[in-house]
Structures are given as structure tokens and as C-alpha cells.
Amino acid sequence: MSVEELKADVKKLNARATQAKMDLHDLSEDLPLGWENILTVAQRAHDAFARLTEKRAALKQAEGG
């Protein structure tokens, strides 16, 4: 995968992670309504940030860092 492709992936994953963070924030503001969704929303945020972290590391390595 090229550096440019990795950068594009990082940009997409960053947007997804940001949306997941906002979803988690919105859920927390509405508590106790929707409490049954906590694990699902939190897992989605966790997974999004895990993928973003992995892709950033791959980009850094591809850039020689």
C-alpha cells in the first residue's frame, strides 16, 4: 500500500473515529435513556480508534519513521 493510500485510509478512519466518539458522547448525555446501548456504542468507538491507531502506525512506518 502506498503512502498516499495510507494517508487516505487514515483520513477516512479518523472521520469514523470522530463520529464514534460523538455517538458515545451523545449517548452519555442522554443517560439513563439508551443505557442498554452503552456496550455496543463503546465497542464501536474502541474498534474505530484501534483501527485508526494501527493505520497511523503503518503510515509512520511507510514514511520511514
N, CA, C and O atoms as a GROMACS GRO file, in nm:
protein
  260
    1MET      N    1   0.086  -0.118   0.000
    1MET     CA    2   0.000   0.000   0.000
    1MET      C    3   0.090   0.124   0.000
    1MET      O    4   0.187   0.131   0.075
    2SER      N    5   0.057   0.219  -0.084
    2SER     CA    6   0.138   0.340  -0.095
    2SER      C    7   0.112   0.435   0.021
    2SER      O    8   0.012   0.422   0.093
    3VAL      N    9   0.203   0.529   0.038
    3VAL     CA   10   0.187   0.629   0.143
    3VAL      C   11   0.059   0.709   0.120
    3VAL      O   12  -0.013   0.740   0.215
    4GLU      N   13   0.032   0.742  -0.003
    4GLU     CA   14  -0.090   0.820  -0.033
    4GLU      C   15  -0.216   0.741   0.002
    4GLU      O   16  -0.313   0.797   0.053
    5GLU      N   17  -0.215   0.612  -0.027
    5GLU     CA   18  -0.330   0.528   0.008
    5GLU      C   19  -0.346   0.519   0.160
    5GLU      O   20  -0.458   0.523   0.212
    6LEU      N   21  -0.234   0.508   0.230
    6LEU     CA   22  -0.239   0.504   0.376
    6LEU      C   23  -0.293   0.636   0.433
    6LEU      O   24  -0.372   0.636   0.528
    7LYS      N   25  -0.249   0.747   0.375
    7LYS     CA   26  -0.298   0.877   0.420
    7LYS      C   27  -0.449   0.888   0.399
    7LYS      O   28  -0.520   0.940   0.485
    8ALA      N   29  -0.497   0.839   0.286
    8ALA     CA   30  -0.641   0.842   0.258
    8ALA      C   31  -0.717   0.755   0.358
    8ALA      O   32  -0.823   0.792   0.406
    9ASP      N   33  -0.660   0.638   0.388
    9ASP     CA   34  -0.723   0.550   0.486
    9ASP      C   35  -0.726   0.614   0.624
    9ASP      O   36  -0.826   0.605   0.695
   10VAL      N   37  -0.617   0.679   0.663
   10VAL     CA   38  -0.611   0.746   0.793
   10VAL      C   39  -0.718   0.855   0.799
   10VAL      O   40  -0.784   0.871   0.901
   11LYS      N   41  -0.734   0.928   0.692
   11LYS     CA   42  -0.835   1.035   0.689
   11LYS      C   43  -0.975   0.977   0.707
   11LYS      O   44  -1.055   1.031   0.783
   12LYS      N   45  -1.006   0.867   0.637
   12LYS     CA   46  -1.138   0.804   0.649
   12LYS      C   47  -1.158   0.748   0.790
   12LYS      O   48  -1.264   0.767   0.851
   13LEU      N   49  -1.056   0.680   0.841
   13LEU     CA   50  -1.068   0.621   0.974
   13LEU      C   51  -1.079   0.728   1.082
   13LEU      O   52  -1.149   0.710   1.181
   14ASN      N   53  -1.011   0.840   1.061
   14ASN     CA   54  -1.021   0.950   1.157
   14ASN      C   55  -1.164   1.004   1.162
   14ASN      O   56  -1.216   1.035   1.269
   15ALA      N   57  -1.227   1.015   1.046
   15ALA     CA   58  -1.365   1.062   1.040
   15ALA      C   59  -1.458   0.964   1.111
   15ALA      O   60  -1.548   1.005   1.185
   16ARG      N   61  -1.436   0.834   1.090
   16ARG     CA   62  -1.519   0.732   1.156
   16ARG      C   63  -1.498   0.734   1.306
   16ARG      O   64  -1.593   0.722   1.383
   17ALA      N   65  -1.374   0.748   1.349
   17ALA     CA   66  -1.343   0.751   1.493
   17ALA      C   67  -1.406   0.874   1.557
   17ALA      O   68  -1.459   0.867   1.668
   18THR      N   69  -1.399   0.986   1.488
   18THR     CA   70  -1.459   1.109   1.540
   18THR      C   71  -1.610   1.092   1.554
   18THR      O   72  -1.669   1.134   1.654
   19GLN      N   73  -1.673   1.031   1.455
   19GLN     CA   74  -1.817   1.008   1.462
   19GLN      C   75  -1.851   0.913   1.577
   19GLN      O   76  -1.949   0.934   1.648
   20ALA      N   77  -1.771   0.809   1.594
   20ALA     CA   78  -1.794   0.714   1.704
   20ALA      C   79  -1.780   0.783   1.839
   20ALA      O   80  -1.856   0.756   1.932
   21LYS      N   81  -1.682   0.872   1.849
   21LYS     CA   82  -1.663   0.949   1.973
   21LYS      C   83  -1.785   1.036   2.000
   21LYS      O   84  -1.830   1.045   2.114
   22MET      N   85  -1.837   1.100   1.898
   22MET     CA   86  -1.955   1.185   1.915
   22MET      C   87  -2.078   1.103   1.952
   22MET      O   88  -2.160   1.146   2.033
   23ASP      N   89  -2.091   0.984   1.892
   23ASP     CA   90  -2.203   0.896   1.926
   23ASP      C   91  -2.196   0.856   2.073
   23ASP      O   92  -2.298   0.854   2.142
   24LEU      N   93  -2.077   0.825   2.120
   24LEU     CA   94  -2.058   0.788   2.261
   24LEU      C   95  -2.090   0.907   2.352
   24LEU      O   96  -2.152   0.892   2.456
   25HIS      N   97  -2.046   1.023   2.311
   25HIS     CA   98  -2.074   1.146   2.387
   25HIS      C   99  -2.224   1.173   2.394
   25HIS      O  100  -2.278   1.203   2.500
   26ASP      N  101  -2.291   1.162   2.280
   26ASP     CA  102  -2.435   1.186   2.275
   26ASP      C  103  -2.509   1.086   2.363
   26ASP      O  104  -2.602   1.122   2.435
   27LEU      N  105  -2.467   0.960   2.358
   27LEU     CA  106  -2.529   0.859   2.441
   27LEU      C  107  -2.512   0.893   2.588
   27LEU      O  108  -2.606   0.880   2.667
   28SER      N  109  -2.395   0.937   2.625
   28SER     CA  110  -2.370   0.969   2.766
   28SER      C  111  -2.456   1.085   2.814
   28SER      O  112  -2.498   1.089   2.930
   29GLU      N  113  -2.481   1.179   2.727
   29GLU     CA  114  -2.564   1.294   2.765
   29GLU      C  115  -2.710   1.256   2.784
   29GLU      O  116  -2.783   1.321   2.859
   30ASP      N  117  -2.754   1.150   2.716
   30ASP     CA  118  -2.893   1.108   2.724
   30ASP      C  119  -2.921   1.007   2.835
   30ASP      O  120  -3.036   0.970   2.859
   31LEU      N  121  -2.816   0.962   2.902
   31LEU     CA  122  -2.836   0.863   3.008
   31LEU      C  123  -2.927   0.916   3.115
   31LEU      O  124  -2.918   1.034   3.149
   32PRO      N  125  -3.014   0.836   3.170
   32PRO     CA  126  -3.018   0.691   3.163
   32PRO      C  127  -3.092   0.636   3.040
   32PRO      O  128  -3.097   0.514   3.022
   33LEU      N  129  -3.149   0.722   2.957
   33LEU     CA  130  -3.211   0.672   2.834
   33LEU      C  131  -3.105   0.609   2.745
   33LEU      O  132  -2.996   0.665   2.729
   34GLY      N  133  -3.134   0.496   2.689
   34GLY     CA  134  -3.043   0.429   2.597
   34GLY      C  135  -2.929   0.356   2.664
   34GLY      O  136  -2.833   0.317   2.597
   35TRP      N  137  -2.937   0.337   2.796
   35TRP     CA  138  -2.826   0.273   2.868
   35TRP      C  139  -2.793   0.136   2.811
   35TRP      O  140  -2.679   0.091   2.820
   36GLU      N  141  -2.893   0.068   2.753
   36GLU     CA  142  -2.869  -0.066   2.701
   36GLU      C  143  -2.779  -0.066   2.577
   36GLU      O  144  -2.734  -0.172   2.534
   37ASN      N  145  -2.753   0.050   2.522
   37ASN     CA  146  -2.665   0.062   2.404
   37ASN      C  147  -2.522   0.096   2.440
   37ASN      O  148  -2.437   0.108   2.352
   38ILE      N  149  -2.493   0.112   2.568
   38ILE     CA  150  -2.359   0.156   2.609
   38ILE      C  151  -2.250   0.064   2.554
   38ILE      O  152  -2.154   0.112   2.494
   39LEU      N  153  -2.263  -0.065   2.574
   39LEU     CA  154  -2.157  -0.157   2.530
   39LEU      C  155  -2.139  -0.157   2.379
   39LEU      O  156  -2.026  -0.162   2.330
   40THR      N  157  -2.248  -0.150   2.306
   40THR     CA  158  -2.239  -0.150   2.160
   40THR      C  159  -2.170  -0.024   2.109
   40THR      O  160  -2.081  -0.031   2.025
   41VAL      N  161  -2.213   0.090   2.159
   41VAL     CA  162  -2.157   0.217   2.114
   41VAL      C  163  -2.010   0.229   2.159
   41VAL      O  164  -1.926   0.275   2.082
   42ALA      N  165  -1.982   0.188   2.280
   42ALA     CA  166  -1.844   0.193   2.330
   42ALA      C  167  -1.754   0.099   2.250
   42ALA      O  168  -1.640   0.134   2.220
   43GLN      N  169  -1.802  -0.018   2.216
   43GLN     CA  170  -1.721  -0.112   2.138
   43GLN      C  171  -1.693  -0.057   1.999
   43GLN      O  172  -1.583  -0.072   1.946
   44ARG      N  173  -1.793   0.008   1.940
   44ARG     CA  174  -1.775   0.068   1.808
   44ARG      C  175  -1.668   0.178   1.815
   44ARG      O  176  -1.584   0.189   1.726
   45ALA      N  177  -1.672   0.260   1.919
   45ALA     CA  178  -1.571   0.365   1.936
   45ALA      C  179  -1.433   0.304   1.959
   45ALA      O  180  -1.334   0.348   1.900
   46HIS      N  181  -1.427   0.203   2.043
   46HIS     CA  182  -1.300   0.135   2.070
   46HIS      C  183  -1.240   0.078   1.942
   46HIS      O  184  -1.122   0.097   1.914
   47ASP      N  185  -1.321   0.009   1.864
   47ASP     CA  186  -1.274  -0.052   1.740
   47ASP      C  187  -1.228   0.053   1.640
   47ASP      O  188  -1.127   0.035   1.572
   48ALA      N  189  -1.301   0.163   1.631
   48ALA     CA  190  -1.265   0.270   1.537
   48ALA      C  191  -1.129   0.330   1.574
   48ALA      O  192  -1.045   0.352   1.486
   49PHE      N  193  -1.108   0.355   1.702
   49PHE     CA  194  -0.980   0.413   1.743
   49PHE      C  195  -0.867   0.312   1.734
   49PHE      O  196  -0.753   0.350   1.708
   50ALA      N  197  -0.896   0.184   1.754
   50ALA     CA  198  -0.792   0.081   1.739
   50ALA      C  199  -0.747   0.073   1.592
   50ALA      O  200  -0.627   0.068   1.565
   51ARG      N  201  -0.842   0.073   1.500
   51ARG     CA  202  -0.806   0.070   1.356
   51ARG      C  203  -0.729   0.195   1.317
   51ARG      O  204  -0.631   0.187   1.243
   52LEU      N  205  -0.771   0.311   1.367
   52LEU     CA  206  -0.703   0.436   1.337
   52LEU      C  207  -0.559   0.432   1.388
   52LEU      O  208  -0.467   0.474   1.318
   53THR      N  209  -0.540   0.385   1.509
   53THR     CA  210  -0.406   0.377   1.567
   53THR      C  211  -0.316   0.284   1.485
   53THR      O  212  -0.200   0.316   1.460
   54GLU      N  213  -0.370   0.170   1.445
   54GLU     CA  214  -0.293   0.076   1.364
   54GLU      C  215  -0.254   0.137   1.229
   54GLU      O  216  -0.140   0.123   1.184
   55LYS      N  217  -0.348   0.205   1.167
   55LYS     CA  218  -0.321   0.263   1.034
   55LYS      C  219  -0.223   0.379   1.045
   55LYS      O  220  -0.139   0.397   0.957
   56ARG      N  221  -0.231   0.457   1.152
   56ARG     CA  222  -0.133   0.565   1.172
   56ARG      C  223   0.007   0.508   1.190
   56ARG      O  224   0.104   0.564   1.140
   57ALA      N  225   0.018   0.397   1.260
   57ALA     CA  226   0.148   0.333   1.280
   57ALA      C  227   0.202   0.281   1.146
   57ALA      O  228   0.321   0.294   1.118
   58ALA      N  229   0.115   0.224   1.065
   58ALA     CA  230   0.157   0.177   0.934
   58ALA      C  231   0.202   0.292   0.846
   58ALA      O  232   0.299   0.280   0.771
   59LEU      N  233   0.132   0.404   0.853
   59LEU     CA  234   0.170   0.522   0.776
   59LEU      C  235   0.305   0.574   0.822
   59LEU      O  236   0.391   0.608   0.739
   60LYS      N  237   0.325   0.582   0.952
   60LYS     CA  238   0.452   0.629   1.004
   60LYS      C  239   0.567   0.541   0.958
   60LYS      O  240   0.673   0.591   0.922
   61GLN      N  241   0.545   0.411   0.960
   61GLN     CA  242   0.648   0.319   0.916
   61GLN      C  243   0.673   0.334   0.766
   61GLN      O  244   0.788   0.330   0.723
   62ALA      N  245   0.569   0.351   0.689
   62ALA     CA  246   0.582   0.367   0.544
   62ALA      C  247   0.656   0.497   0.509
   62ALA      O  248   0.724   0.505   0.407
   63GLU      N  249   0.641   0.597   0.595
   63GLU     CA  250   0.708   0.725   0.571
   63GLU      C  251   0.853   0.722   0.621
   63GLU      O  252   0.928   0.819   0.606
   64GLY      N  253   0.891   0.610   0.680
   64GLY     CA  254   1.030   0.597   0.725
   64GLY      C  255   1.052   0.636   0.868
   64GLY      O  256   1.166   0.654   0.911
   65GLY      N  257   0.944   0.648   0.944
   65GLY     CA  258   0.959   0.692   1.083
   65GLY      C  259   0.932   0.582   1.173
   65GLY      O  260   0.940   0.599   1.294
   0.00000   0.00000   0.00000
